């Protein structure tokens, strides 16, 4: 029985910019490139401390969906991608030209020490950065 989420495929305005952002800010590294017959490439980024990959595709048109606000779209679909860190404020300080969409917010009334902020990646996707979340 397989119990691992292996990858998330995302479509990018500029693969190089998106690759650099995730490598610099979240510890991904390039694992491989798949060169397609039409000359396009799929770039696979591996998260340094896991078996999780981002699969970067090149966009061939603009998004028909409005840019997400706050913590992501509220209709069925992808809402946001979340990363757990030791310190939200320290992580925010390390990201150049950070675009905060919501927060940082404290959720101590639900889980002591839980703090979260939502930012945009270079393509406008909402990324959650959270500390202190734990299971019951």
C-alpha positions in Angstrom: 0.0 0.0 0.0 1.5 3.3 -1.1 1.3 6.1 1.4 3.5 8.9 0.0 2.5 12.0 -1.8 5.2 12.1 -4.5 4.8 15.3 -6.5 2.8 18.3 -7.3 2.7 19.5 -10.9 2.6 23.2 -11.4 2.4 25.3 -14.5 4.7 28.4 -14.5 5.0 31.7 -16.4 8.8 31.3 -16.3 10.2 28.0 -15.1 13.6 29.5 -14.3 12.2 32.1 -12.0 9.9 29.6 -10.3 12.7 27.1 -9.9 15.0 29.7 -8.4 12.3 30.8 -5.9 11.5 27.4 -4.6 15.2 26.3 -4.4 16.2 29.5 -2.6 13.3 29.7 -0.2 12.3 26.2 0.5 15.3 24.0 0.0 14.3 22.3 -3.3 17.0 21.2 -5.7 16.9 20.3 -9.4 16.6 16.5 -9.6 16.2 16.1 -13.4 14.8 17.6 -16.6 12.6 15.7 -19.1 13.0 17.2 -22.6 9.9 16.8 -24.6 9.7 16.3 -28.4 8.3 19.9 -28.9 11.4 21.4 -27.2 9.7 22.2 -23.9 11.1 20.8 -20.7 9.6 19.5 -17.4 11.8 20.4 -14.5 11.7 18.2 -11.4 12.6 19.8 -8.1 13.2 17.6 -5.1 12.5 18.8 -1.6 15.8 18.3 0.3 14.4 16.5 3.3 11.8 14.2 1.7 10.8 12.3 -1.4 8.5 15.1 -2.5 8.9 16.8 -5.9 7.6 19.8 -7.7 7.1 19.2 -11.4 7.4 22.5 -13.3 5.6 22.9 -16.6 5.8 25.9 -18.9 2.5 27.9 -19.3 1.2 28.3 -22.8 -1.4 30.9 -21.9 -2.6 33.2 -19.1 -4.8 31.9 -16.3 -8.5 32.3 -16.9 -9.0 32.3 -13.1 -8.5 35.5 -11.0 -5.4 35.8 -8.9 -6.1 34.2 -5.4 -6.4 36.4 -2.3 -5.8 35.7 1.4 -5.3 32.0 1.9 -6.4 30.9 -1.6 -9.5 30.4 -3.8 -12.7 29.2 -2.0 -14.1 27.3 -5.0 -13.3 23.6 -5.6 -9.7 23.3 -6.6 -6.1 24.0 -5.4 -6.3 26.4 -2.4 -2.6 26.6 -1.3 0.6 24.7 -0.7 1.8 24.7 2.9 5.3 24.4 4.3 6.0 23.9 8.0 8.9 25.8 9.5 10.4 26.4 13.0 9.8 30.1 13.0 7.4 32.0 10.6 8.9 35.4 11.2 12.5 34.2 10.6 11.4 32.5 7.4 9.5 35.6 6.2 12.7 37.7 6.9 14.7 35.4 4.7 12.5 35.7 1.6 13.3 38.5 -0.8 10.4 40.6 -2.1 7.9 38.6 -0.1 4.2 39.2 -1.2 2.1 38.6 1.9 -1.6 37.9 1.2 -2.7 37.2 4.8 -1.2 37.3 8.2 0.9 36.4 10.0 -1.9 35.2 12.2 -1.7 33.4 15.6 -4.1 30.4 16.2 -3.2 29.8 19.8 -6.9 29.4 20.7 -7.0 26.2 18.5 -3.4 24.9 18.9 -0.9 26.6 21.3 2.0 27.9 19.2 0.3 27.7 15.8 1.2 30.7 13.7 0.7 31.1 9.9 1.3 33.5 7.0 0.3 33.2 3.4 2.4 34.6 0.6 2.4 34.4 -3.3 5.0 32.5 -5.3 6.3 34.1 -8.6 3.3 32.7 -10.5 0.7 34.0 -8.0 0.0 30.7 -6.2 -0.7 31.0 -2.5 1.9 29.4 -0.3 1.3 28.9 3.4 4.2 29.1 5.9 3.2 27.7 9.3 4.8 26.9 12.6 3.5 24.9 15.6 0.8 22.9 14.0 0.5 19.4 15.4 -1.9 16.5 15.5 -4.3 16.0 18.4 
